[in-house]
Amino acid sequence: MAQTVYANVVNVKLSGQEMILEFGAIFPEAPPVPGAPIKFDPEVRIVWTLAGLKPLTEALQNALKALEHAQSSIPQPNAGQAASK
């Protein structure tokens, strides 16, 4: 059975032949500082081959289009909810 983990922040890293996605959850007591890096301990790390990057991107774009069609708009994250390295 698959494990379910709540995440509201992600780091994206690239290495030679892989993309590394580190997912975690943060619940700040104060609003984040715009532009400041978000520090969190990843709960889940996924190593994805670069060959699979395009199909993953297409699947996410299709899912987003379907959600936008069904809900007419998707809320934008607060500043600092997604991190990228």
C-alpha positions as protocol buffer text, in pm:
chain_id: "A"
residue {
  index: 1
  type: MET
  ca { x: 0 y: 0 z: 0 }
}
residue {
  index: 2
  type: ALA
  ca { x: 124 y: 347 z: -84 }
}
residue {
  index: 3
  type: GLN
  ca { x: 212 y: 585 z: 195 }
}
residue {
  index: 4
  type: THR
  ca { x: 32 y: 922 z: 201 }
}
residue {
  index: 5
  type: VAL
  ca { x: 227 y: 1226 z: 321 }
}
residue {
  index: 6
  type: TYR
  ca { x: 95 y: 1583 z: 338 }
}
residue {
  index: 7
  type: ALA
  ca { x: 327 y: 1839 z: 176 }
}
residue {
  index: 8
  type: ASN
  ca { x: 303 y: 2213 z: 119 }
}
residue {
  index: 9
  type: VAL
  ca { x: 665 y: 2286 z: 27 }
}
residue {
  index: 10
  type: VAL
  ca { x: 909 y: 2130 z: -219 }
}
residue {
  index: 11
  type: ASN
  ca { x: 1275 y: 2168 z: -310 }
}
residue {
  index: 12
  type: VAL
  ca { x: 1373 y: 2082 z: -666 }
}
residue {
  index: 13
  type: LYS
  ca { x: 1734 y: 1989 z: -738 }
}
residue {
  index: 14
  type: LEU
  ca { x: 1901 y: 1866 z: -1054 }
}
residue {
  index: 15
  type: SER
  ca { x: 2196 y: 1633 z: -1074 }
}
residue {
  index: 16
  type: GLY
  ca { x: 2365 y: 1486 z: -1381 }
}
residue {
  index: 17
  type: GLN
  ca { x: 2089 y: 1245 z: -1485 }
}
residue {
  index: 18
  type: GLU
  ca { x: 1823 y: 1297 z: -1220 }
}
residue {
  index: 19
  type: MET
  ca { x: 1580 y: 1546 z: -1074 }
}
residue {
  index: 20
  type: ILE
  ca { x: 1542 y: 1530 z: -697 }
}
residue {
  index: 21
  type: LEU
  ca { x: 1214 y: 1639 z: -539 }
}
residue {
  index: 22
  type: GLU
  ca { x: 1214 y: 1688 z: -162 }
}
residue {
  index: 23
  type: PHE
  ca { x: 866 y: 1733 z: -14 }
}
residue {
  index: 24
  type: GLY
  ca { x: 784 y: 1854 z: 335 }
}
residue {
  index: 25
  type: ALA
  ca { x: 534 y: 2044 z: 542 }
}
residue {
  index: 26
  type: ILE
  ca { x: 581 y: 2371 z: 724 }
}
residue {
  index: 27
  type: PHE
  ca { x: 342 y: 2554 z: 951 }
}
residue {
  index: 28
  type: PRO
  ca { x: 508 y: 2889 z: 1022 }
}
residue {
  index: 29
  type: GLU
  ca { x: 400 y: 3094 z: 1320 }
}
residue {
  index: 30
  type: ALA
  ca { x: 468 y: 3414 z: 1124 }
}
residue {
  index: 31
  type: PRO
  ca { x: 437 y: 3491 z: 752 }
}
residue {
  index: 32
  type: PRO
  ca { x: 747 y: 3400 z: 551 }
}
residue {
  index: 33
  type: VAL
  ca { x: 988 y: 3671 z: 446 }
}
residue {
  index: 34
  type: PRO
  ca { x: 954 y: 3721 z: 68 }
}
residue {
  index: 35
  type: GLY
  ca { x: 1262 y: 3593 z: -113 }
}
residue {
  index: 36
  type: ALA
  ca { x: 1408 y: 3425 z: 196 }
}
residue {
  index: 37
  type: PRO
  ca { x: 1481 y: 3053 z: 164 }
}
residue {
  index: 38
  type: ILE
  ca { x: 1245 y: 2820 z: 345 }
}
residue {
  index: 39
  type: LYS
  ca { x: 1414 y: 2579 z: 581 }
}
residue {
  index: 40
  type: PHE
  ca { x: 1243 y: 2247 z: 634 }
}
residue {
  index: 41
  type: ASP
  ca { x: 1327 y: 1883 z: 688 }
}
residue {
  index: 42
  type: PRO
  ca { x: 1208 y: 1680 z: 388 }
}
residue {
  index: 43
  type: GLU
  ca { x: 957 y: 1408 z: 471 }
}
residue {
  index: 44
  type: VAL
  ca { x: 988 y: 1246 z: 129 }
}
residue {
  index: 45
  type: ARG
  ca { x: 1263 y: 1251 z: -131 }
}
residue {
  index: 46
  type: ILE
  ca { x: 1189 y: 1133 z: -484 }
}
residue {
  index: 47
  type: VAL
  ca { x: 1467 y: 1078 z: -737 }
}
residue {
  index: 48
  type: TRP
  ca { x: 1324 y: 1107 z: -1088 }
}
residue {
  index: 49
  type: THR
  ca { x: 1510 y: 1030 z: -1409 }
}
residue {
  index: 50
  type: LEU
  ca { x: 1549 y: 1319 z: -1652 }
}
residue {
  index: 51
  type: ALA
  ca { x: 1402 y: 1092 z: -1921 }
}
residue {
  index: 52
  type: GLY
  ca { x: 1077 y: 1090 z: -1722 }
}
residue {
  index: 53
  type: LEU
  ca { x: 1071 y: 1466 z: -1669 }
}
residue {
  index: 54
  type: LYS
  ca { x: 876 y: 1557 z: -1982 }
}
residue {
  index: 55
  type: PRO
  ca { x: 596 y: 1300 z: -1927 }
}
residue {
  index: 56
  type: LEU
  ca { x: 569 y: 1413 z: -1563 }
}
residue {
  index: 57
  type: THR
  ca { x: 547 y: 1778 z: -1668 }
}
residue {
  index: 58
  type: GLU
  ca { x: 278 y: 1697 z: -1926 }
}
residue {
  index: 59
  type: ALA
  ca { x: 77 y: 1499 z: -1670 }
}
residue {
  index: 60
  type: LEU
  ca { x: 94 y: 1786 z: -1419 }
}
residue {
  index: 61
  type: GLN
  ca { x: -6 y: 2041 z: -1686 }
}
residue {
  index: 62
  type: ASN
  ca { x: -303 y: 1824 z: -1789 }
}
residue {
  index: 63
  type: ALA
  ca { x: -413 y: 1783 z: -1428 }
}
residue {
  index: 64
  type: LEU
  ca { x: -388 y: 2160 z: -1371 }
}
residue {
  index: 65
  type: LYS
  ca { x: -594 y: 2232 z: -1685 }
}
residue {
  index: 66
  type: ALA
  ca { x: -861 y: 1984 z: -1571 }
}
residue {
  index: 67
  type: LEU
  ca { x: -875 y: 2144 z: -1225 }
}
residue {
  index: 68
  type: GLU
  ca { x: -895 y: 2494 z: -1370 }
}
residue {
  index: 69
  type: HIS
  ca { x: -1175 y: 2383 z: -1601 }
}
residue {
  index: 70
  type: ALA
  ca { x: -1367 y: 2223 z: -1313 }
}
residue {
  index: 71
  type: GLN
  ca { x: -1305 y: 2497 z: -1056 }
}
residue {
  index: 72
  type: SER
  ca { x: -1245 y: 2800 z: -1284 }
}
residue {
  index: 73
  type: SER
  ca { x: -945 y: 2908 z: -1074 }
}
residue {
  index: 74
  type: ILE
  ca { x: -674 y: 2759 z: -857 }
}
residue {
  index: 75
  type: PRO
  ca { x: -557 y: 2955 z: -551 }
}
residue {
  index: 76
  type: GLN
  ca { x: -204 y: 3091 z: -578 }
}
residue {
  index: 77
  type: PRO
  ca { x: 40 y: 2988 z: -302 }
}
residue {
  index: 78
  type: ASN
  ca { x: 150 y: 3242 z: -46 }
}
residue {
  index: 79
  type: ALA
  ca { x: 497 y: 3387 z: -102 }
}
residue {
  index: 80
  type: GLY
  ca { x: 755 y: 3132 z: -5 }
}
residue {
  index: 81
  type: GLN
  ca { x: 538 y: 2819 z: -10 }
}
residue {
  index: 82
  type: ALA
  ca { x: 745 y: 2658 z: -280 }
}
residue {
  index: 83
  type: ALA
  ca { x: 1121 y: 2645 z: -263 }
}
residue {
  index: 84
  type: SER
  ca { x: 1364 y: 2561 z: -538 }
}
residue {
  index: 85
  type: LYS
  ca { x: 1739 y: 2501 z: -524 }
}
